[in-house]
Amino acid sequence: MENKSFEEYLQLLEQIVKTLENKDTTLEQAVDGYTKGLEISKKCYDILNSKEQLIVQKMTENGLVDFQKEEE
């Protein structure tokens, strides 16, 4: 799966959900869609996680509070 933006991945997830909601979807199509949806949601999570790390790093570099250290 090629690299896409977060928004493009969300659009793909929306398309998969619509397919899964369709009553004419076969079991094989549903399993395939579910599997692809899991892969895409993992990519979305990875993007969000990397952006969060970048924000925390920038905040720390600028003397702002590191939220992750406070939570521990």
Contact map, one row per residue, 1 for C-alpha under 8 A:
111000000000000000000000000000000000000000000000000000000000000000000000
111100000000000000000000000000000000000000000000000000000000000000000000
111110000000000000000000000000000000000000000000000000000000000000000000
011111011000000000000000000000000000000000000000000000000000000000000000
001111111000000000000000000000000000000000000000000000000000000000000000
000111111100000000000000000000000000000000010010000000000000000000000000
000011111110000000000000000000000000000000000000000000000000000000000000
000111111111000000000000000000000000000000000000000000000000000000000000
000111111111100000000000000000000000000110110000000000000000000000000000
000001111111110000000000000000000000000000010000000000000000000000000000
000000111111111000000000000000000000000000000000000000000000000000000000
000000011111111100000000000000000000000100000000000000000000000000000000
000000001111111110000000000000000000100110000000000000000000000000000000
000000000111111111000000000000000000000000000000000000000000000000000000
000000000011111111100000000000000000000000000000000000000000000000000000
000000000001111111110000000000001100100000000000000000000000000000000000
000000000000111111111000000000000000000000000000000000000000000000000000
000000000000011111111100000000000000000000000000000000000000000000000000
000000000000001111111100100001001000000000000000000000000000000000000000
000000000000000111111110100001001100000000000000000000000000000000000000
000000000000000011111110100000000000000000000000000000000000000000000000
000000000000000001111111100000000000000000000000000000000000000000000000
000000000000000000011111100000000000000000000000000000000000000000000000
000000000000000000000111110000000000000000000000000000000000000000000000
000000000000000000111111111011000000000000000000000000000000000000000000
000000000000000000000001111111000000000000000000000000000000000000000000
000000000000000000000000111111100000000000000000000000000000000000000000
000000000000000000000000011111110000000000000000000000000000000000000000
000000000000000000000000111111111000000000000000000000000000000000000000
000000000000000000110000111111111100000000000000000000000000000000000000
000000000000000000000000001111111110000000000000000000000000000000000000
000000000000000000000000000111111111000000000000000000000000000000000000
000000000000000100110000000011111111100000000000000000000000000000000000
000000000000000100010000000001111111110000000000000000000000000000000000
000000000000000000000000000000111111111000000000000000000000000000000000
000000000000000000000000000000011111111100000000000000000000000000000000
000000000000100100000000000000001111111110000000000000000000000000000000
000000000000000000000000000000000111111111000000000000000000000000000000
000000000000000000000000000000000011111111100000000000000000000000000000
000000001001100000000000000000000001111111110000000000000000000000000000
000000001000100000000000000000000000111111111000000000000000000000000000
000000000000000000000000000000000000011111111100000000000000000000000000
000000001000000000000000000000000000001111111110000000000000000000000000
000001001100000000000000000000000000000111111111000000000000000000000000
000000000000000000000000000000000000000011111111100000000000000000000000
000000000000000000000000000000000000000001111111110000000000000000000000
000001000000000000000000000000000000000000111111111000000000000000000000
000000000000000000000000000000000000000000011111111100000000000000000000
000000000000000000000000000000000000000000001111111110000000000000000000
000000000000000000000000000000000000000000000111111111000000000000000000
000000000000000000000000000000000000000000000011111111100000000000000000
000000000000000000000000000000000000000000000001111111110000000000000000
000000000000000000000000000000000000000000000000111111111000000000000000
000000000000000000000000000000000000000000000000011111111100000000000000
000000000000000000000000000000000000000000000000001111111110000000000000
000000000000000000000000000000000000000000000000000111111111000001110000
000000000000000000000000000000000000000000000000000011111111100001000000
000000000000000000000000000000000000000000000000000001111111110000000000
000000000000000000000000000000000000000000000000000000111111111111000000
000000000000000000000000000000000000000000000000000000011111111111000000
000000000000000000000000000000000000000000000000000000001111111100000000
000000000000000000000000000000000000000000000000000000000111111100000000
000000000000000000000000000000000000000000000000000000000011111110000000
000000000000000000000000000000000000000000000000000000000011111111000000
000000000000000000000000000000000000000000000000000000000011001111100000
000000000000000000000000000000000000000000000000000000011011000111111100
000000000000000000000000000000000000000000000000000000010000000011111110
000000000000000000000000000000000000000000000000000000010000000001111111
000000000000000000000000000000000000000000000000000000000000000001111111
000000000000000000000000000000000000000000000000000000000000000001111111
000000000000000000000000000000000000000000000000000000000000000000111111
000000000000000000000000000000000000000000000000000000000000000000011111
